[in-house]
Amino acid sequence: MKWAELAKAVLIAVLAASLSLSALNFGMQFINSYPFKYNYISDEVWYVSASRNLLREVFGAYPPSPNATVQAKDVVALSKFISLYSYQYGIVTSEPYTKIENAAYVVGNSTEGIKRLVEEGEKYNLTLVQPGWKYPDQKDILKYLNLEHPPLAKYFIMNQMLQKDVPPSWRVPGVVLGALVIFALPLALYLYSRSLLLAATSLLLLYFDEAFRVMSMVAMLDGYAGSFSALSLGALLFSPALGALFYALASTSKYTAFFYFIPIAYVYWFEKGKSPLGSLARPLAAFVAALLLTSLPIILGLGFEEWLGKLLWGLKWFLMSRPSGPPPASPLDWVLGTQPSPLYVDPALYVYTNPQIMMLGLMAFALLFPVRKERPYRASWLASLYLVSALLGLSLVYVAGNKTLYTFYVSVFTPMADVAAAGFAVLLANWEKADEVLGWWWRALRTFVRWALGKERLKCRMEGS
């Protein structure tokens, strides 16, 4: 690396580190701010509750806490325990659940007391003692395991619960991972492309990507899928095998990242010269292997048949519309930015797309195609291929019957739109290259029109690198 390039790399690293630390600081302030530090945000009610239940049902582990949810075989047993015996375990107050039968949330001052109650609860006819944060008041929530979604992201939440089961703790890994993407992806873009403009523009767009930032700050699966997908793009520039590894992490966080096998297969097929079948098999094998590996504790804890049954049901469920919930959106809504997802009402917290960035990202897929093999543009064109793959895949899900897609899914592809749009800016900064691209498309369009009029035959050929 020449001295000038080294200086630029250091500059990008410093800028990326500064904005990454700024995002980290903002995220930490957010997760510790009122009212978020005391409450579930949106679908955290399902993912966090399932993480707590998986800890108990699969690993036999419990968060350290002086508070607990207790459930009894009947209301008489619950009342008797609270009124006559709860003080022995440091319990000070209790609050009954309304939708969870024979259950109450007890608040105490002794973590050791609650730990003893876990072991001794049966003698008071308690069927469940679950230390930790209060559950959302939802029927059947105490047994919900969320097996229709892959488990990886929930392991991050579980690990935090073993330290402290409170809302800010659940969200820390997502904040850290999102900040890491803001540092690592622009630096990878520069190291690969040697384009300061591409790296700096991508850095700014990533930093101001509201959808990506918000979803990184909540304990939902989408932030993890988005962060690992962005890292997959950065890794793919250097190695398709490494890109496939991060793709496996993304898709085993949430299935919305599944369709990214397409750009990885493209690199194997058209750039590495692998067979079409082998090119598809490599990322898909990485996904299957990661899914089995991350699901192994659940398979061992619950049994293979139950896990497989839930998995197959989840795939079917993924193609069906949900019951009433947040305002649904279509892939077109995401492109046009017309349907935000509300995550919290007061204060308002929304996830939305930037339609200008989305459209530029999609336009980059076509405009950068003629120069997709050139180093300054390859990264952005691959990012646009990620974007198109996600939108096409989720459009198929929509057409197949799931009309309740939500805008908070978009964090899995908005970083791709940012990098693709940055490539559009790089192209516009080089008028000679832009003229070359427009000339290529003009010739392609003219050839197509002549073919449509029967005046010329099309010649198709498959190209490698």
NUFIBA-513836 format. One record per residue (C-alpha): x, y, z. Coordinates in steps of 0.25 Angstrom, whole numbers, plus 2048, in hexadecimal, padded with zeros to 3 digits. Layout:
REM NUFIBA-513836
XYZ
...
***
This chain:
REM NUFIBA-513836
800800800
80680D7FC
807819806
7FC821800
7F3815800
7F781280F
7F4820813
7E681F80D
7E4812814
7E8818821
7DE82481E
7D381B81B
7D6812827
7D681F830
7C982482A
7C281782B
7C781583A
7C282283D
7B4820838
7B481283D
7B781784B
7AC822849
7A2818845
7A680F851
7A581A85A
79781E855
792810856
79780F864
79081C868
783817861
782809867
784810875
77A81B873
76C81C878
762816875
76A80B86D
772806878
76680287F
75E7FC874
75D7F2869
75E7F885B
7557F2850
7587E484D
7627E3859
7567DD860
7577D1858
7667CF855
76B7D3863
7607CB86A
7647BF861
7737C1865
7707C0873
7677B4871
7727AD869
77C7B0874
7737A887E
76E79D875
77A79A86D
78679E875
78079D883
7857AA886
77F7B788D
7827C588D
7877CA89B
77C7D38A0
7757D68AD
7687D78A5
7607CC89F
7547C7897
74D7BC89F
7427B389A
73A7AA8A3
73079E8A0
7247A68A4
7217B48A9
7207AF8B8
72E7A98B8
7337B78B2
72C7BF8BC
7307B68C8
73F7B78C4
73F7C68C2
7387C88CF
73E7BE8D8
74C7BA8D3
7527C48C9
7587CC8D4
7627C18D6
7687C38C9
76A7D28CA
75D7D58C2
7587E38C6
74C7E58BC
7457DE8B1
73C7E28A5
7337D889E
7337D588F
7257D7889
7277CE87C
7307C4882
7297BA88B
72C7B8899
7397C1898
73F7CD89F
74B7D589E
7527D68AB
75D7E18AF
7677DE8BA
7747E28BF
77B7D58BF
7817CE8B3
7857C28BB
7777C18C1
7717C08B3
77C7B68AF
7777AD8BB
7697AF8B7
76C7A98A9
77079D8B0
76579C8BB
7597A28B3
7537948B1
7507938C0
74779F8BF
7407998B2
7477A38A9
74879E89B
7527A8897
75C7B289D
7637BA893
76D7C5898
76F7D1890
7687DD88A
7597DD889
7527D687D
7497DD874
73A7DA878
7377D086D
7317C386D
73A7B786C
7467C086C
74D7B8877
74F7AC86E
7517B3861
75F7AF85A
75E7B784D
7637AA845
75D7AF838
7697B9838
7787B4838
77F7B5845
78C7BC844
7887CA848
7807C5854
78D7BF859
7937CD85A
7877D2862
7887C586B
7967C886E
7937D6872
7887D187B
7927C8882
7987D5887
78C7DD889
77E7DB884
77A7EA882
7767F1875
7837F9873
78B7EC874
7837E586A
7877EF85F
7967F1862
79A7E7858
7927ED84C
7977FB84F
7A67F584F
7A47ED843
79D7F983B
7A980283F
7B37F883A
7AC7F882D
7AE80782C
7BD80582E
7C07F8826
7B87F981A
7BD807815
7CB803818
7C97F6810
7C47FE805
7D0806804
7DA7FB806
7D47F47FA
7D08007F1
7DB80A7F5
7CF8147F2
7CF81F7FD
7C28247F8
7BB8177F8
7C0814806
7BD82280C
7AF822805
7AB81480A
7B0818818
7A7824818
79B81D813
79C81281C
79E81B828
791823825
789816821
77E81782B
778809828
78580282B
78880B837
77B80983E
77A7FA83B
7887F9841
7837FF84E
7787F6851
7797E7855
7727E2848
7787D883E
7787E2832
7847EA837
78C7DE838
7887D982B
78B7E7825
7997E882C
79E7DA828
7997DC819
7A17E9818
7AD7E281D
7AA7D7813
7AB7E2808
7B87E780D
7BE7D980E
7B97D5801
7C27DF7FA
7CE7D77FF
7C97C9800
7BC7C27FC
7BE7B8807
7BF7C3812
7B37CA80C
7AC7BD80D
7B07BB81B
7AA7C981F
79E7C6816
79B7B981F
79C7C282B
7927CC825
7887C1820
7887B982D
7857C6834
7797C882C
7747C281F
7727D0818
7817CF815
77F7C180E
77F7C7800
78D7CC801
7927BE7FC
7907C47EE
79B7CF7EE
7A57C47F4
7A17BA7EA
7A37C57DF
7B17C77E4
7B47B87E4
7AE7B67D6
7B27C27CE
7BF7C77D5
7C57BA7DB
7C07B17CF
7B97A67D8
7AE79E7D2
7A07A47D3
79C7997DD
7A879A7E5
7A77A97E6
7997A87EB
79C79C7F5
7A87A37FC
7A07AF802
7937A6805
79C79B80B
7A27A6814
7947AA818
78F79C81B
79C799823
79A7A582B
78C7A382E
78E795833
79A79983B
7937A5842
78679C844
78E79084A
78C794858
77D795855
77D78884E
78478185A
77B788864
76D78785D
76F77B854
77177B845
763778841
75E784849
76878D843
766789835
75778A836
75879883B
76279B830
759796825
74D79D82B
7567AA82C
7597A981D
74A7A881A
7477B3823
7517BC81C
7487BB810
73B7BE817
7357CC81C
7367CF82B
72A7D3834
7287E1836
7357E983A
73E7F4835
73A7FB828
73E7F181D
7467F5811
74A7F0804
7577F07FD
7537FC7F5
74F803801
75E801806
7638077F9
75A8137F9
75B815808
74C81680A
74980D816
75280E822
75280482E
74E80A83B
756803846
75280C852
747816853
74B82085E
75582585B
75482184C
75E817847
75D813838
76480B82E
764811820
76C811813
77281C80B
76B81B7FD
7768237F6
78181A7FC
77980D7F8
7768127EA
7858167E8
7898087ED
77F8017E3
78480A7D8
7928077DB
78F7F87D8
78D7FC7C9
7968077C8
7A28017CE
7A07F47C6
7A97F77BB
7B57FA7C5
7B27F07CF
7BF7E97CD
7C77F67D0
7CC7F77DE
7C68057E2
7B88007DD
7B87F17E0
7B57F47EF
7A97FD7EC
7A47F47E1
7A47E87EB
79D7F07F5
7927F37EB
7927E47E8
7907E27F7
7857EC7F7
77E7E77EB
77F7D87F0
7787DC7FD
76D7E47F7
76A7D97EC
76A7CE7F7
7617D6801
7587D97F5
7577CA7F2
7537C9801
7497D47FF
7437CE7F2
7437C07F9
7397C5803
73F7CC80E
7397DA80D
73E7DE81B
74C7E2818
7517ED821
75B7F981F
7647F582A
7697EA821
7707F4819
77C7F5822
7817E881B
7837EF80D
7847FF810
7937FE812
7937F7804
78C8037FE
79580D805
7A28067FF
79B8057F1
7978137F2
7A58177F5
7AA8107E9
7A08187E1
7A78257E6
7B481F7E2
7AF81D7D4
7AA82B7D3
7B78317D8
7BE82A7CC
7B88307C0
7C08287B6
7BC81B7BD
7AD8207BE
7AD8237AF
7B38157AC
7A880F7B4
79D8177AD
7A38137A0
7A38057A4
7948057A7
79180D79B
797803792
7907F879A
7837FF798
785801789
7887F2787
77C7EE78F
7737F7787
7797F277A
7777E477F
7697E7782
7667EC774
76D7DF76E
7797E7769
7847E0771
7867D4779
78A7D4788
7977CD78C
7987C979A
7A47C47A1
7A77C07B0
7B37C87B5
7BD7C57C0
7C67CF7C6
***
